[in-house]
Amino acid sequence: MAHRVVWSPRALADVEAIAAYIASDSITYAKAVVRKILASTRTLEHFPRAGRKVPEFDNETIRELFVYSYRIIYAVEEGQVTVAAVIHGKRML
């Protein structure tokens, strides 16, 4: 069964901030990073448990994918995956 992938306002703002930061050096690279982040979340439609369990939480439904140095934090619910945040791997969650 396919899951619906939805983005929280926080996660959308995170991706916009990442793109703006990278674009100050390279618009091309910023676009590539955003494309890769979006593509990786599209796979969650069919493989919602593809990412690992977030180590900071003891909860199987809170998971993460890695794209370059960014952590895509998401929650798996019945029929839906909610992308909660996209943060740099060196930042505290």
Biopython code that builds the backbone (N, CA, C, O; Angstrom):
import numpy as np
from Bio.PDB.StructureBuilder import StructureBuilder

atoms = [
    (1, "MET", "N", (0.835, -1.181, 0.000)),
    (1, "MET", "CA", (0.000, 0.000, 0.000)),
    (1, "MET", "C", (0.888, 1.256, 0.000)),
    (1, "MET", "O", (1.823, 1.373, 0.792)),
    (2, "ALA", "N", (0.581, 2.158, -0.878)),
    (2, "ALA", "CA", (1.354, 3.395, -0.971)),
    (2, "ALA", "C", (0.966, 4.345, 0.156)),
    (2, "ALA", "O", (-0.205, 4.466, 0.517)),
    (3, "HIS", "N", (1.963, 5.006, 0.692)),
    (3, "HIS", "CA", (1.752, 6.024, 1.724)),
    (3, "HIS", "C", (1.733, 7.400, 1.064)),
    (3, "HIS", "O", (2.406, 7.629, 0.060)),
    (4, "ARG", "N", (0.978, 8.280, 1.625)),
    (4, "ARG", "CA", (0.972, 9.670, 1.191)),
    (4, "ARG", "C", (2.109, 10.377, 1.920)),
    (4, "ARG", "O", (2.240, 10.251, 3.137)),
    (5, "VAL", "N", (2.931, 11.120, 1.180)),
    (5, "VAL", "CA", (4.048, 11.860, 1.782)),
    (5, "VAL", "C", (3.636, 13.326, 1.891)),
    (5, "VAL", "O", (3.324, 13.973, 0.891)),
    (6, "VAL", "N", (3.641, 13.842, 3.126)),
    (6, "VAL", "CA", (3.305, 15.248, 3.360)),
    (6, "VAL", "C", (4.477, 15.920, 4.064)),
    (6, "VAL", "O", (5.237, 15.273, 4.784)),
    (7, "TRP", "N", (4.611, 17.198, 3.852)),
    (7, "TRP", "CA", (5.698, 17.981, 4.445)),
    (7, "TRP", "C", (5.133, 18.934, 5.484)),
    (7, "TRP", "O", (4.129, 19.604, 5.241)),
    (8, "SER", "N", (5.772, 18.993, 6.631)),
    (8, "SER", "CA", (5.391, 19.975, 7.640)),
    (8, "SER", "C", (5.896, 21.342, 7.190)),
    (8, "SER", "O", (6.844, 21.427, 6.409)),
    (9, "PRO", "N", (5.270, 22.414, 7.679)),
    (9, "PRO", "CA", (5.776, 23.758, 7.359)),
    (9, "PRO", "C", (7.238, 23.922, 7.786)),
    (9, "PRO", "O", (8.016, 24.579, 7.093)),
    (10, "ARG", "N", (7.610, 23.333, 8.913)),
    (10, "ARG", "CA", (8.997, 23.417, 9.403)),
    (10, "ARG", "C", (9.955, 22.775, 8.401)),
    (10, "ARG", "O", (11.001, 23.348, 8.096)),
    (11, "ALA", "N", (9.614, 21.599, 7.890)),
    (11, "ALA", "CA", (10.491, 20.916, 6.938)),
    (11, "ALA", "C", (10.637, 21.711, 5.645)),
    (11, "ALA", "O", (11.728, 21.789, 5.082)),
    (12, "LEU", "N", (9.542, 22.299, 5.176)),
    (12, "LEU", "CA", (9.617, 23.133, 3.970)),
    (12, "LEU", "C", (10.516, 24.337, 4.196)),
    (12, "LEU", "O", (11.317, 24.697, 3.333)),
    (13, "ALA", "N", (10.378, 24.951, 5.354)),
    (13, "ALA", "CA", (11.231, 26.104, 5.684)),
    (13, "ALA", "C", (12.693, 25.679, 5.783)),
    (13, "ALA", "O", (13.585, 26.418, 5.367)),
    (14, "ASP", "N", (12.938, 24.490, 6.334)),
    (14, "ASP", "CA", (14.305, 23.975, 6.429)),
    (14, "ASP", "C", (14.934, 23.846, 5.049)),
    (14, "ASP", "O", (16.072, 24.269, 4.844)),
    (15, "VAL", "N", (14.206, 23.268, 4.105)),
    (15, "VAL", "CA", (14.737, 23.069, 2.750)),
    (15, "VAL", "C", (14.967, 24.414, 2.066)),
    (15, "VAL", "O", (15.962, 24.589, 1.363)),
    (16, "GLU", "N", (14.064, 25.356, 2.265)),
    (16, "GLU", "CA", (14.254, 26.689, 1.690)),
    (16, "GLU", "C", (15.503, 27.354, 2.266)),
    (16, "GLU", "O", (16.257, 27.995, 1.533)),
    (17, "ALA", "N", (15.724, 27.207, 3.565)),
    (17, "ALA", "CA", (16.911, 27.804, 4.201)),
    (17, "ALA", "C", (18.187, 27.129, 3.707)),
    (17, "ALA", "O", (19.193, 27.799, 3.478)),
    (18, "ILE", "N", (18.154, 25.826, 3.543)),
    (18, "ILE", "CA", (19.314, 25.094, 3.027)),
    (18, "ILE", "C", (19.636, 25.578, 1.617)),
    (18, "ILE", "O", (20.793, 25.850, 1.294)),
    (19, "ALA", "N", (18.602, 25.684, 0.780)),
    (19, "ALA", "CA", (18.804, 26.131, -0.602)),
    (19, "ALA", "C", (19.376, 27.544, -0.642)),
    (19, "ALA", "O", (20.285, 27.822, -1.423)),
    (20, "ALA", "N", (18.856, 28.427, 0.183)),
    (20, "ALA", "CA", (19.340, 29.809, 0.203)),
    (20, "ALA", "C", (20.801, 29.868, 0.649)),
    (20, "ALA", "O", (21.602, 30.615, 0.088)),
    (21, "TYR", "N", (21.133, 29.076, 1.657)),
    (21, "TYR", "CA", (22.514, 29.063, 2.162)),
    (21, "TYR", "C", (23.490, 28.567, 1.090)),
    (21, "TYR", "O", (24.529, 29.182, 0.850)),
    (22, "ILE", "N", (23.144, 27.455, 0.457)),
    (22, "ILE", "CA", (24.029, 26.886, -0.568)),
    (22, "ILE", "C", (24.091, 27.793, -1.796)),
    (22, "ILE", "O", (25.146, 27.935, -2.415)),
    (23, "ALA", "N", (22.960, 28.405, -2.147)),
    (23, "ALA", "CA", (22.898, 29.259, -3.335)),
    (23, "ALA", "C", (23.812, 30.470, -3.233)),
    (23, "ALA", "O", (24.200, 31.047, -4.249)),
    (24, "SER", "N", (24.156, 30.858, -2.009)),
    (24, "SER", "CA", (25.076, 31.995, -1.883)),
    (24, "SER", "C", (26.444, 31.670, -2.479)),
    (24, "SER", "O", (27.201, 32.574, -2.832)),
    (25, "ASP", "N", (26.759, 30.380, -2.590)),
    (25, "ASP", "CA", (27.992, 29.936, -3.244)),
    (25, "ASP", "C", (27.743, 29.375, -4.639)),
    (25, "ASP", "O", (28.512, 29.626, -5.567)),
    (26, "SER", "N", (26.645, 28.602, -4.778)),
    (26, "SER", "CA", (26.384, 27.945, -6.055)),
    (26, "SER", "C", (24.899, 27.639, -6.212)),
    (26, "SER", "O", (24.354, 26.789, -5.508)),
    (27, "ILE", "N", (24.261, 28.325, -7.122)),
    (27, "ILE", "CA", (22.846, 28.068, -7.400)),
    (27, "ILE", "C", (22.671, 26.659, -7.966)),
    (27, "ILE", "O", (21.705, 25.969, -7.641)),
    (28, "THR", "N", (23.589, 26.247, -8.794)),
    (28, "THR", "CA", (23.510, 24.918, -9.401)),
    (28, "THR", "C", (23.556, 23.831, -8.336)),
    (28, "THR", "O", (22.753, 22.899, -8.367)),
    (29, "TYR", "N", (24.487, 23.941, -7.398)),
    (29, "TYR", "CA", (24.600, 22.942, -6.345)),
    (29, "TYR", "C", (23.387, 22.995, -5.417)),
    (29, "TYR", "O", (22.924, 21.956, -4.947)),
    (30, "ALA", "N", (22.876, 24.187, -5.154)),
    (30, "ALA", "CA", (21.679, 24.316, -4.313)),
    (30, "ALA", "C", (20.506, 23.573, -4.937)),
    (30, "ALA", "O", (19.782, 22.857, -4.244)),
    (31, "LYS", "N", (20.315, 23.738, -6.238)),
    (31, "LYS", "CA", (19.239, 23.038, -6.944)),
    (31, "LYS", "C", (19.443, 21.532, -6.890)),
    (31, "LYS", "O", (18.484, 20.782, -6.711)),
    (32, "ALA", "N", (20.683, 21.085, -7.043)),
    (32, "ALA", "CA", (20.976, 19.654, -7.009)),
    (32, "ALA", "C", (20.674, 19.056, -5.638)),
    (32, "ALA", "O", (20.128, 17.957, -5.546)),
    (33, "VAL", "N", (21.025, 19.771, -4.580)),
    (33, "VAL", "CA", (20.764, 19.281, -3.220)),
    (33, "VAL", "C", (19.263, 19.199, -2.971)),
    (33, "VAL", "O", (18.781, 18.200, -2.437)),
    (34, "VAL", "N", (18.524, 20.225, -3.348)),
    (34, "VAL", "CA", (17.076, 20.216, -3.149)),
    (34, "VAL", "C", (16.438, 19.090, -3.955)),
    (34, "VAL", "O", (15.561, 18.392, -3.446)),
    (35, "ARG", "N", (16.862, 18.901, -5.201)),
    (35, "ARG", "CA", (16.321, 17.810, -6.025)),
    (35, "ARG", "C", (16.558, 16.455, -5.367)),
    (35, "ARG", "O", (15.671, 15.602, -5.349)),
    (36, "LYS", "N", (17.761, 16.264, -4.825)),
    (36, "LYS", "CA", (18.094, 14.983, -4.185)),
    (36, "LYS", "C", (17.259, 14.775, -2.912)),
    (36, "LYS", "O", (16.797, 13.664, -2.652)),
    (37, "ILE", "N", (17.068, 15.823, -2.130)),
    (37, "ILE", "CA", (16.231, 15.720, -0.927)),
    (37, "ILE", "C", (14.804, 15.331, -1.316)),
    (37, "ILE", "O", (14.220, 14.422, -0.726)),
    (38, "LEU", "N", (14.252, 16.021, -2.307)),
    (38, "LEU", "CA", (12.887, 15.724, -2.741)),
    (38, "LEU", "C", (12.762, 14.318, -3.307)),
    (38, "LEU", "O", (11.791, 13.616, -3.027)),
    (39, "ALA", "N", (13.736, 13.907, -4.099)),
    (39, "ALA", "CA", (13.703, 12.561, -4.684)),
    (39, "ALA", "C", (13.755, 11.489, -3.603)),
    (39, "ALA", "O", (13.063, 10.475, -3.700)),
    (40, "SER", "N", (14.566, 11.705, -2.579)),
    (40, "SER", "CA", (14.678, 10.691, -1.532)),
    (40, "SER", "C", (13.370, 10.570, -0.750)),
    (40, "SER", "O", (13.018, 9.477, -0.307)),
    (41, "THR", "N", (12.652, 11.672, -0.576)),
    (41, "THR", "CA", (11.387, 11.574, 0.148)),
    (41, "THR", "C", (10.295, 10.939, -0.703)),
    (41, "THR", "O", (9.351, 10.363, -0.163)),
    (42, "ARG", "N", (10.406, 11.033, -2.011)),
    (42, "ARG", "CA", (9.418, 10.377, -2.878)),
    (42, "ARG", "C", (9.473, 8.857, -2.731)),
    (42, "ARG", "O", (8.453, 8.185, -2.890)),
    (43, "THR", "N", (10.638, 8.315, -2.431)),
    (43, "THR", "CA", (10.752, 6.864, -2.265)),
    (43, "THR", "C", (9.984, 6.382, -1.039)),
    (43, "THR", "O", (9.633, 5.206, -0.942)),
    (44, "LEU", "N", (9.724, 7.298, -0.100)),
    (44, "LEU", "CA", (9.005, 6.919, 1.121)),
    (44, "LEU", "C", (7.560, 6.541, 0.842)),
    (44, "LEU", "O", (6.918, 5.885, 1.663)),
    (45, "GLU", "N", (7.048, 6.946, -0.302)),
    (45, "GLU", "CA", (5.680, 6.583, -0.681)),
    (45, "GLU", "C", (5.512, 5.070, -0.693)),
    (45, "GLU", "O", (4.494, 4.544, -0.242)),
    (46, "HIS", "N", (6.518, 4.377, -1.211)),
    (46, "HIS", "CA", (6.444, 2.915, -1.309)),
    (46, "HIS", "C", (7.308, 2.194, -0.281)),
    (46, "HIS", "O", (7.093, 1.013, -0.007)),
    (47, "PHE", "N", (8.272, 2.891, 0.281)),
    (47, "PHE", "CA", (9.180, 2.283, 1.262)),
    (47, "PHE", "C", (9.291, 3.184, 2.500)),
    (47, "PHE", "O", (10.346, 3.769, 2.743)),
    (48, "PRO", "N", (8.213, 3.298, 3.280)),
    (48, "PRO", "CA", (8.203, 4.255, 4.393)),
    (48, "PRO", "C", (9.204, 3.930, 5.511)),
    (48, "PRO", "O", (9.577, 4.823, 6.272)),
    (49, "ARG", "N", (9.628, 2.713, 5.617)),
    (49, "ARG", "CA", (10.590, 2.349, 6.662)),
    (49, "ARG", "C", (12.009, 2.216, 6.100)),
    (49, "ARG", "O", (12.850, 1.524, 6.674)),
    (50, "ALA", "N", (12.262, 2.880, 4.982)),
    (50, "ALA", "CA", (13.574, 2.790, 4.333)),
    (50, "ALA", "C", (14.683, 3.376, 5.193)),
    (50, "ALA", "O", (15.807, 2.874, 5.191)),
    (51, "GLY", "N", (14.374, 4.419, 5.913)),
    (51, "GLY", "CA", (15.384, 5.062, 6.749)),
    (51, "GLY", "C", (15.569, 4.329, 8.066)),
    (51, "GLY", "O", (14.799, 3.436, 8.420)),
    (52, "ARG", "N", (16.602, 4.728, 8.775)),
    (52, "ARG", "CA", (16.851, 4.104, 10.084)),
    (52, "ARG", "C", (16.048, 4.810, 11.167)),
    (52, "ARG", "O", (15.588, 5.938, 10.985)),
    (53, "LYS", "N", (15.889, 4.136, 12.279)),
    (53, "LYS", "CA", (15.241, 4.735, 13.451)),
    (53, "LYS", "C", (16.144, 5.854, 13.954)),
    (53, "LYS", "O", (17.360, 5.678, 14.024)),
    (54, "VAL", "N", (15.572, 6.993, 14.304)),
    (54, "VAL", "CA", (16.349, 8.124, 14.807)),
    (54, "VAL", "C", (16.909, 7.752, 16.180)),
    (54, "VAL", "O", (16.143, 7.444, 17.092)),
    (55, "PRO", "N", (18.232, 7.776, 16.340)),
    (55, "PRO", "CA", (18.833, 7.320, 17.595)),
    (55, "PRO", "C", (18.437, 8.140, 18.824)),
    (55, "PRO", "O", (18.447, 7.618, 19.939)),
    (56, "GLU", "N", (18.090, 9.404, 18.637)),
    (56, "GLU", "CA", (17.714, 10.248, 19.771)),
    (56, "GLU", "C", (16.346, 9.893, 20.357)),
    (56, "GLU", "O", (16.017, 10.292, 21.474)),
    (57, "PHE", "N", (15.563, 9.146, 19.598)),
    (57, "PHE", "CA", (14.227, 8.743, 20.045)),
    (57, "PHE", "C", (14.146, 7.228, 20.091)),
    (57, "PHE", "O", (14.739, 6.547, 19.254)),
    (58, "ASP", "N", (13.434, 6.709, 21.040)),
    (58, "ASP", "CA", (13.216, 5.268, 21.111)),
    (58, "ASP", "C", (11.825, 4.978, 20.551)),
    (58, "ASP", "O", (10.922, 4.552, 21.271)),
    (59, "ASN", "N", (11.676, 5.223, 19.239)),
    (59, "ASN", "CA", (10.374, 5.120, 18.607)),
    (59, "ASN", "C", (10.579, 4.645, 17.164)),
    (59, "ASN", "O", (11.218, 5.325, 16.363)),
    (60, "GLU", "N", (10.036, 3.485, 16.851)),
    (60, "GLU", "CA", (10.191, 2.903, 15.508)),
    (60, "GLU", "C", (9.529, 3.729, 14.408)),
    (60, "GLU", "O", (9.871, 3.584, 13.235)),
    (61, "THR", "N", (8.591, 4.588, 14.775)),
    (61, "THR", "CA", (7.880, 5.359, 13.750)),
    (61, "THR", "C", (8.578, 6.664, 13.401)),
    (61, "THR", "O", (8.197, 7.318, 12.430)),
    (62, "ILE", "N", (9.587, 7.059, 14.166)),
    (62, "ILE", "CA", (10.352, 8.277, 13.867)),
    (62, "ILE", "C", (11.656, 7.831, 13.210)),
    (62, "ILE", "O", (12.490, 7.187, 13.845)),
    (63, "ARG", "N", (11.823, 8.174, 11.943)),
    (63, "ARG", "CA", (12.932, 7.643, 11.163)),
    (63, "ARG", "C", (13.664, 8.765, 10.447)),
    (63, "ARG", "O", (13.225, 9.915, 10.457)),
    (64, "GLU", "N", (14.787, 8.417, 9.824)),
    (64, "GLU", "CA", (15.553, 9.431, 9.110)),
    (64, "GLU", "C", (16.244, 8.844, 7.890)),
    (64, "GLU", "O", (16.631, 7.676, 7.863)),
    (65, "LEU", "N", (16.381, 9.683, 6.902)),
    (65, "LEU", "CA", (17.180, 9.401, 5.712)),
    (65, "LEU", "C", (18.312, 10.415, 5.685)),
    (65, "LEU", "O", (18.197, 11.498, 6.259)),
    (66, "PHE", "N", (19.388, 10.069, 5.030)),
    (66, "PHE", "CA", (20.509, 10.988, 4.882)),
    (66, "PHE", "C", (20.672, 11.349, 3.408)),
    (66, "PHE", "O", (20.657, 10.484, 2.532)),
    (67, "VAL", "N", (20.828, 12.638, 3.161)),
    (67, "VAL", "CA", (21.138, 13.139, 1.822)),
    (67, "VAL", "C", (22.284, 14.119, 2.007)),
    (67, "VAL", "O", (22.146, 15.152, 2.662)),
    (68, "TYR", "N", (23.415, 13.770, 1.413)),
    (68, "TYR", "CA", (24.645, 14.524, 1.625)),
    (68, "TYR", "C", (24.859, 14.628, 3.136)),
    (68, "TYR", "O", (24.916, 13.598, 3.807)),
    (69, "SER", "N", (24.975, 15.811, 3.683)),
    (69, "SER", "CA", (25.194, 15.939, 5.126)),
    (69, "SER", "C", (23.906, 16.320, 5.870)),
    (69, "SER", "O", (23.964, 16.814, 6.996)),
    (70, "TYR", "N", (22.761, 16.092, 5.248)),
    (70, "TYR", "CA", (21.481, 16.479, 5.847)),
    (70, "TYR", "C", (20.694, 15.260, 6.305)),
    (70, "TYR", "O", (20.706, 14.209, 5.664)),
    (71, "ARG", "N", (20.007, 15.428, 7.435)),
    (71, "ARG", "CA", (19.136, 14.401, 7.988)),
    (71, "ARG", "C", (17.692, 14.790, 7.688)),
    (71, "ARG", "O", (17.245, 15.881, 8.041)),
    (72, "ILE", "N", (16.977, 13.894, 7.037)),
    (72, "ILE", "CA", (15.559, 14.103, 6.772)),
    (72, "ILE", "C", (14.808, 13.294, 7.832)),
    (72, "ILE", "O", (14.797, 12.063, 7.793)),
    (73, "ILE", "N", (14.189, 13.989, 8.766)),
    (73, "ILE", "CA", (13.483, 13.348, 9.865)),
    (73, "ILE", "C", (12.009, 13.229, 9.479)),
    (73, "ILE", "O", (11.385, 14.208, 9.067)),
    (74, "TYR", "N", (11.457, 12.013, 9.618)),
    (74, "TYR", "CA", (10.060, 11.815, 9.244)),
    (74, "TYR", "C", (9.372, 10.830, 10.176)),
    (74, "TYR", "O", (10.010, 10.021, 10.849)),
    (75, "ALA", "N", (8.055, 10.927, 10.190)),
    (75, "ALA", "CA", (7.229, 10.044, 11.018)),
    (75, "ALA", "C", (6.373, 9.175, 10.106)),
    (75, "ALA", "O", (5.777, 9.652, 9.140)),
    (76, "VAL", "N", (6.326, 7.890, 10.436)),
    (76, "VAL", "CA", (5.511, 6.946, 9.674)),
    (76, "VAL", "C", (4.212, 6.733, 10.436)),
    (76, "VAL", "O", (4.213, 6.327, 11.598)),
    (77, "GLU", "N", (3.112, 7.014, 9.765)),
    (77, "GLU", "CA", (1.783, 6.834, 10.336)),
    (77, "GLU", "C", (0.996, 5.922, 9.411)),
    (77, "GLU", "O", (1.483, 5.562, 8.339)),
    (78, "GLU", "N", (-0.184, 5.551, 9.800)),
    (78, "GLU", "CA", (-1.035, 4.693, 8.976)),
    (78, "GLU", "C", (-1.366, 5.395, 7.665)),
    (78, "GLU", "O", (-2.125, 6.364, 7.654)),
    (79, "GLY", "N", (-0.806, 4.915, 6.565)),
    (79, "GLY", "CA", (-1.096, 5.478, 5.255)),
    (79, "GLY", "C", (-0.437, 6.809, 4.936)),
    (79, "GLY", "O", (-0.677, 7.376, 3.870)),
    (80, "GLN", "N", (0.390, 7.315, 5.843)),
    (80, "GLN", "CA", (1.003, 8.626, 5.617)),
    (80, "GLN", "C", (2.402, 8.692, 6.208)),
    (80, "GLN", "O", (2.685, 8.108, 7.254)),
    (81, "VAL", "N", (3.265, 9.416, 5.514)),
    (81, "VAL", "CA", (4.603, 9.736, 6.011)),
    (81, "VAL", "C", (4.668, 11.256, 6.104)),
    (81, "VAL", "O", (4.390, 11.957, 5.132)),
    (82, "THR", "N", (5.036, 11.758, 7.278)),
    (82, "THR", "CA", (5.141, 13.205, 7.471)),
    (82, "THR", "C", (6.603, 13.586, 7.624)),
    (82, "THR", "O", (7.263, 13.169, 8.575)),
    (83, "VAL", "N", (7.108, 14.379, 6.685)),
    (83, "VAL", "CA", (8.470, 14.885, 6.777)),
    (83, "VAL", "C", (8.424, 16.027, 7.787)),
    (83, "VAL", "O", (7.764, 17.042, 7.564)),
    (84, "ALA", "N", (9.140, 15.845, 8.909)),
    (84, "ALA", "CA", (9.045, 16.786, 10.021)),
    (84, "ALA", "C", (10.126, 17.861, 9.979)),
    (84, "ALA", "O", (9.873, 19.015, 10.324)),
    (85, "ALA", "N", (11.337, 17.479, 9.554)),
    (85, "ALA", "CA", (12.447, 18.431, 9.563)),
    (85, "ALA", "C", (13.557, 17.947, 8.647)),
    (85, "ALA", "O", (13.683, 16.752, 8.380)),
    (86, "VAL", "N", (14.360, 18.888, 8.169)),
    (86, "VAL", "CA", (15.564, 18.586, 7.408)),
    (86, "VAL", "C", (16.670, 19.415, 8.044)),
    (86, "VAL", "O", (16.665, 20.643, 7.958)),
    (87, "ILE", "N", (17.618, 18.739, 8.683)),
    (87, "ILE", "CA", (18.646, 19.463, 9.414)),
    (87, "ILE", "C", (20.036, 18.978, 9.004)),
    (87, "ILE", "O", (20.200, 17.863, 8.510)),
    (88, "HIS", "N", (21.014, 19.824, 9.214)),
    (88, "HIS", "CA", (22.384, 19.441, 8.949)),
    (88, "HIS", "C", (22.797, 18.391, 9.977)),
    (88, "HIS", "O", (22.425, 18.487, 11.147)),
    (89, "GLY", "N", (23.545, 17.413, 9.557)),
    (89, "GLY", "CA", (23.935, 16.305, 10.415)),
    (89, "GLY", "C", (24.717, 16.708, 11.640)),
    (89, "GLY", "O", (24.725, 15.967, 12.623)),
    (90, "LYS", "N", (25.380, 17.859, 11.624)),
    (90, "LYS", "CA", (26.162, 18.297, 12.770)),
    (90, "LYS", "C", (25.345, 19.089, 13.788)),
    (90, "LYS", "O", (25.823, 19.376, 14.886)),
    (91, "ARG", "N", (24.117, 19.438, 13.423)),
    (91, "ARG", "CA", (23.249, 20.163, 14.352)),
    (91, "ARG", "C", (22.592, 19.198, 15.321)),
    (91, "ARG", "O", (22.329, 18.045, 14.979)),
    (92, "MET", "N", (22.331, 19.669, 16.519)),
    (92, "MET", "CA", (21.598, 18.874, 17.489)),
    (92, "MET", "C", (20.142, 18.813, 17.072)),
    (92, "MET", "O", (19.590, 19.792, 16.570)),
    (93, "LEU", "N", (19.530, 17.677, 17.278)),
    (93, "LEU", "CA", (18.133, 17.496, 16.901)),
    (93, "LEU", "C", (17.210, 18.124, 17.921)),
    (93, "LEU", "O", (15.990, 18.069, 17.767)),
]
sb = StructureBuilder()
sb.init_structure("model")
sb.init_model(0)
sb.init_chain("A")
sb.init_seg("    ")
for serial, (resi, resn, name, xyz) in enumerate(atoms, 1):
    if name == "N":
        sb.init_residue(resn, " ", resi, " ")
    sb.init_atom(name, np.array(xyz, "f"), 0.0, 1.0, " ", f" {name:<3s}", serial, name[0])
structure = sb.get_structure()
